[in-house]
């Protein structure tokens, strides 16, 4: 039996399934907070603008909120860039691309959610050839390269974030592309090829791409530096000089956005403060272990999550023992550098960033490449007990990963899109749509209103207010619904003996603002 050929066909089959998963039901899944913010930015709107335009104490139709869901053909690019700069913690590459993408395709398609997400799905698809290139440059093995592609293709991590209207897919492309370009540049430099200069130029471009995709790409740059420093034994050489020049050019071209971040310290400080909490160490450890399971199986195994951690440690040990530093060092540098960059601040200053799976792509990419090596060598050789063990693990993980990705592609609510909130917003919108003559009053933040708007019928009427007291309710509507009211509103209602709130839909208790849909009943009129 030709094992390499069978393995290749097996991996190609998984690749095809992975492509199908990425483009299935793009518009079905819950459009959550972060994605709504994406739509606002690419449409050129800020929170302050929405508050000014919408919170006017006048009745509006839900259809009028569509202007904030995608950029109109006549919308101003300058306004969009201004909206981008309001959030310097998010570099603009994805958002600028998404603006042009949605502006073009919305001329032919009505589903703004599917259109916006299709860009992320496309980037996730483009990542797959980059995976092959990176793996081939690293392992110089066609079989390991195909296995790497298969793992990434059906990984629940990459499939779920292909549905995310955020920058994670383009960040993933940048990690694979830059790492492959680095290895190609090093190889051609050592071989004395004239084309090495062009390879380093392309590597510089990949660094710019990565930095403008996500600020955390900086840890990938550091991992690359560690890789070169160790291989070159801290000596000044053609490779270290070329890397230094590439690094310099990357940060020079990224300096305009660094200046934006410096010019808006209040927003940067706010972004840091939002992540600073004081969780128990046990909470963080549980999230670290659970997330590793979700990369491959999309599940929370509870106490059994530690088995995946031990399996990862064992896999790292195997690749370290069986391969030269040129191979094992880069994936381990990606894992170690990013882990330290995320975990140490959380432990030192308090925070939960290291518990967020979407912030740890470099770590999980490194782990997936380590597993790809162990899976391939075991399936091809299948001689020792270790080989048989890893062959069984490979078949189990790839099978379960494929099944769970297939299931997730059909689901409306997934954990990656704040599933607990989805279980509130979806029935809340349905309850409103089922009451055609109702009016919805709210002083909730604009993002909450927009999340709801994606599920509302166009003819639903809303009355938004920023006042601390209930606005004047127009006559002729019944029932009167109140969506996510603030404490001042609830207190004002409680002080009026003729008014009473009845809960229609509620969310689990938020620490600062419970999410509830009420019906406002005028007890005085009923008597």
N, C-alpha and C positions, 0 to 999 in steps of 0.2 A: 504494500500500500504506500502510495506517495503522500506521506504525511504533510509536507509543506503545501502541496496543491490542495489537499482536502481542507487544511486550515485556512488557506486563502479563500476558497469558495465559502466556507463557513463565515468568515469575517465579512465578505462581500454581502452575504445574505443579511447579516446584522446591520451593515451599512445602509442597505436599501430600506430596512425597517426603520432605522433611525431617521432617515430623510422623510419618510412618510409620517412618522410621529410628529416631526417638527412643524408640519404644515396642516395638521388635522385640527379642525375646530378652533382656529385662531380667535374667532370672535365670540366663542362660547363662554370662556372663563371669566370670572369676576374681575372687573376692572378696578383695581384697588388704589389706595392712597397715592403711592409713588407714581403709578402710571397716570393718574389724573394730573399730577404735577408735571409730568412729561408733556401731556397735551396742552396744559396751560402755557408752558415755556415755549413750545414750538409754535403756538398760536400767537405768541408775543404779549402775553398778559402776566401781570404780577398779582399778588394777593391784594395789594392796595387798590389796584385798578378794579378788581372784581367787587371789592367792598363799595367803591364809589359808584359803580355802574348798576349793581344789583340791589343793594340794601337801601332802597328808596321809599319804603312803606307803600309801594304801589303794586298792584297785581300784575304778574307776568305769566306767560305760558312757559311750560317746560321746554318747548321747542326753541325758545329764544336763547337757551343755554348752549345750543349746538355750536355757536360761534366760538366757544372756548374749548371745543373738542378737537378741532383741527384748523390749520391756517387757511383762511379764505384766499382765493387767487389774487385779490387786490391788497392783501395784508402787507404791512411794511416790514422788511427785513431788519431795518434799524431797530424797530420796537422789539423784535425777537431777540436780537443780540443784547439789547438792554435787559431783557428778561433773563437771559443766560447769565449776565454778569451779576445779577442779584443773588446768585448761588455759586460763588467761586469754588465751593467744595466739589462741584460737579463740572469738570472740564467740558467744553462745548462740542467736541467732535460728534458724538452721537446725536445730540439735540439738533445741531445744524443740519446733519444728514437727514434726520427724521423729518425736519421741516420741509425740505425739498421733496423728500420721498412722499409724504402724505399729501402735500400740495399738488403733486403730479397725479398720483393714483386716485385721489378723491374725485377727480373729474369723471371717472368711469365707475367707481364703486361707492356704495352708500354706507357700508359698514366701516366707520372710522376706527373702531377698535381693531378689527381684523387688519385693516390697512396699516395702522401704526405698528402693530405687533409683527407684521410680515417682514419689516426691516430687521428686527431682531432674529427672526427665523432665518432670514437670508444670511446674516452674519454668522449664525450658528452653523449654517451649511458651509459657508466659506472656511470655517475653522477646520473642517475635516481634512481637506488637502494639506493644510498647514500642519495638522497633527502628523500626517504621513511623512511630510518633509522633515519635521523636527525629529521624529522617531528614527527615520532612516539615517539622518546625520549623526544622531547620538549612538545608535546601536549598530549601524551599517548592516542591518538585517532586514530583508523584505518581509520576513515572517513576523518579526516583532513590530514592524511598522504597520502591517495590516491589523495585528492584534490591538495596537494602540488606537487605531481608527475605530475598530469595532467597539472597544470599551467606551470611548467617548461618544460614539454614535448612539448607543442605547443607554448610556448613563442617565438615570433620572435627573441628576444635577443639570446636565446640559440640555436635556429635553425640556424640562420645566422652565428654565431660564430662556429658552428659545421663544417662549410665550410671553416674555416680560418686556414691556415697552420701556426698557431702561438700557443702560450702557454695558451690561454685563457680557453680552455676546461679543461686542466689539472689543472689549477688554480681553476676552478669551482669545480672540483672533490675534491680538497684539502680543500676548504671552507666547503663543505657539510660533508666530511668525518671527518675532525678535530672537527667540531662542534658536530657531533653525538658522536664521541669518547669521547669528553669532558663530555657530559651529561651522557653517560653510566658510565664513570669513577666516576663521582660525585655520581650517584645513587648507584652504587655497594659499594662505600666507606661508604655511609651513612647506607647501609644495613649490613655493616660489613662482606661482602663476601671476601673470600680469593682471588678470581679472580680479585678483584679490582686492585691488583698490575699489573696484566697482562693488564688490561684495560688502566692504566696510561702509561704502556710501549707502547701500541699501539697508545695512544694519542701522545706520544713523537715522534713516527715514523711519524704520520700524520703531525706534525709540521715541521719535516725535509722535508717531501714531499712538503708541502706548501711553505716553504722558498726557496726551489730549483725550484719551479714552477714560482714564481713571487715575486719580492721584495715587492710589495704592500701587500703581505700576512701578513706583519708585523702588519698592522692595525687590522687584524683578531685576531692575538695573543693578541693585546692590548684589543680588545673587550672581548675576553675570560677572560682576567685578571680583567677587570672591573666587569664582570658578577660574578666571584668568590668573588671578594672583597666586592661587595654589599651583596651577599647572606650570606657570612661568617662574615659580619659586621666588616671587617678589622681585624678580630682576627686570631691569629696563630692557625691553626687546621690541621688535617690530610689532608684535601682537599687543603688548601693553600700551605702546604709543598709539597704535591705531584705535584701540579701545578708548583710550583717554580722549583722543580727538573726536571720536563718535559721541562719547558722553558729553563733551563740551558743546558740540554742535546741537545735540538734542536739547540740552538745557537752554542754550541761546535761543532756539526757536520756540521753546516753551516759556521763555521769560515774560512775554506779554501777559500770559495768564497768571504767572506768579505775581506780576504787578497788580493785576485785578484783585487777587486775594489779599495783597498787602493793603490795597486801597479800601478794602471793605473788611476791616478787622472785626467789626461787630457781628457780621454774618458768619465769619470763620469761627469766632468764639462761641456763637450760638450753636453751630453744628457740633462743636466739641462738647459743649455743655449738655446737649441733648443725649449724648452717649454716656454721660457720666452718672452712674448710679452706684449703689453699694450692694451688689448681690452677694449672696453667700458663695463661698468657693465651691460647695457641692453643686450649686446651680450651674456654675460655669462648666465644671467637669462633666456634668450630665449633658450639657449642650454640646461640648466638644465631642464626646463619645457618640451621641445621637447623630450629629451631623455627618460623621464619618460613615455611619451606616446608610444614611440617606443618599450619599454620593453614589452608591452601588445598588442599594436595594429599595431606596425610597421608603424606608420604614424606621420606626422606633422600636428597637428590640428590648427596651427597658434595661434591666441589669445585664442582659446578654450583649449589650452594645460593646462591652469591654472586649468581647471576643474579636471584634473587628479591629480594635486598637492593637491587641496582641498580634493579630494576623499581619497588620501593617508593619509593626516592629520587626516581625520575623522576615517579612518580604524585604525590608530595608537591609537587614542583616545578610540575607542571601545575595542581593545584588552587590553589596559591599565586599563580600567574600569572593564572589565569582567573576567580577569584572574589574578592569583597571580604573584608576581615578578618572580618566578621561570620560568614562561612561557614568559611573555612579555619583560622581561629585555634583553634576548639575541638577538632577532631580532632587537630591538631598539638600543642596543649597537653596533651591526654591522652597522646599518644605520648611527647612530650619529658619531661614531668614524671615519669611513672612509670618511664621508662627511666633517667633520672638517679637516681631514688630507689633503684633496684635495682642498677644497674651501679656507681655510685660507691662504695658500701660494700664491694662485692665486690672492687673493685680496690684500695681503700685498706686494708682490714682482712683481706682474704681471705674467700672464701665462694663459693657456687655458686647462691645464690638466683636470680640473674639468668639462670641457665641452665635454670631450671625453668619450663616452658611454663605451668603452672597458676598461677604467680604473676604472670603478665604480661597478664592479660585486658584491662586498660585500653589497653595498647599495641596489641594486636591488634584491638581494637574500633575504635580510631582508624584503623588501617591499612585495615580492611575498609570503613570509610566513605569513605576517600580513593579506594579502588579502585571503590567503587560509583559515585562521581561520574565517574571516568574511563570506566568501562564504559558507563554510560548515555549520556553525551554522545556517545561514539564510535558506539554502536549506533544512536542516533537520527539523527545527522547524516551520518556515513559519507561525508565529502567528501574530506578531505585524507589524506595518507599516515599521519599520526599517528592519525587516526580509524580507518583500516583496520588499523593495527598493534594498537591497543587493542581493536578489535572481535575480532580473531583471539585476542588474549590472553584476552579475556573468555570466548569460547566454549571455549577450551582449559581454562581454570581451572575454569569452572563444570561442564564435562563431566567432567573428571577428578575434581573434588571430589565430584560426585554418585556416580560409579562407586566411588571409594574409600570413601565413607560407606556405600554399599550393601554393600560387601564387609565392612567393619568391623562392621556390624550383625549379620553372620552368624558372626563369629569368636568363639571361646571365649577366646583369648589375644590381647590387644592391648598395644601399647607403653605405653599410658597407665596400665596396671594392673600395672606391674613385671613385664613379660613374662618376664624371665629367671627370676624366682622362681616364677612360675606354672609354668614348665617343670620345676620341682622338686616343688612341693607337689602338683600334680595327679597325676603318676605315683607319688609317695610314698603318697598316700592310696589309689590304686588297688592298689599293692603290699600295703598293709595289709588292704584289703577282700578281696583274693584269698587271704588266709590266715585263714580264719574262726576257727581255734582259737588265734590268737596273742594276745599281750598286748604293749602298747606302753609301754615305760618311757621317761621323759624328765624332765629338769630344765630344759628350754628355757623361755624367757620365756612368759608367758601369751598374748601376742599371737600367737606362733608356734603355740601349741597350738590357739588358736581358728581361725586361718587353716586349719589342717589339718582341724579338726572339721567345717567346712562340706562337706567331701568324704567324710567317713567314714560308713560304715553305722552305724545306731543301736546295734547290738549289739556293736560293737568295744569291747574293754576296754583301759583305760589305767591306768597307775600313775604318778602324778606325785610328785616329791620335790624338796625344796629342800636336801637334805643333800649334802655333798661326796663321799659314798660311795654306791655302789649300794645301793638298798633291798633288803629281803628279798623274793625273788621267790616268789609263791604257786605251789604245785605244780599240775600238770594243764594247763599252757599250752605250746603248741609251734606255731611257733617263738617265741623271745623276741626282740622287736624293740626297738631303741633309736633314738629320734628326736631329732636335733640335740643330742647330749650335749655337756656342757661339758668343758673340758680336765681338771678334776679327775676326772670320771668316766672319761674315756679313759685317764688315767694309772693310775687304780685298776685298770682292766681289764688294762692292759698289764703291771702288776706281778703279776697272777695268772697263773701258767703254764698253768692249766687253762681259761682263758677266751680267746676269740678273736673279733674283730670282722670281719664280712664286709660290704662295702658293697653295698647293694641299689639305692639311688638317691642321686645326689649332685648338688649345685648347684655352679656356679662358685665359686671360692674367695672367700669374703667376707674383708675386711680383718681383722675381729675374731672372726668365728665362722662357720666353714664349715657349710653346711647339708647334712646327710647322714642317710640312714636306713640303719641297720645291722641285721644279724642277729647276735645274741649266741650263739656256739656254745660249749658246754661240752665241750672236747676230752677232759677226763678221763672223762666218761661214755661217750664214743664208743670209747674204747680198751678 
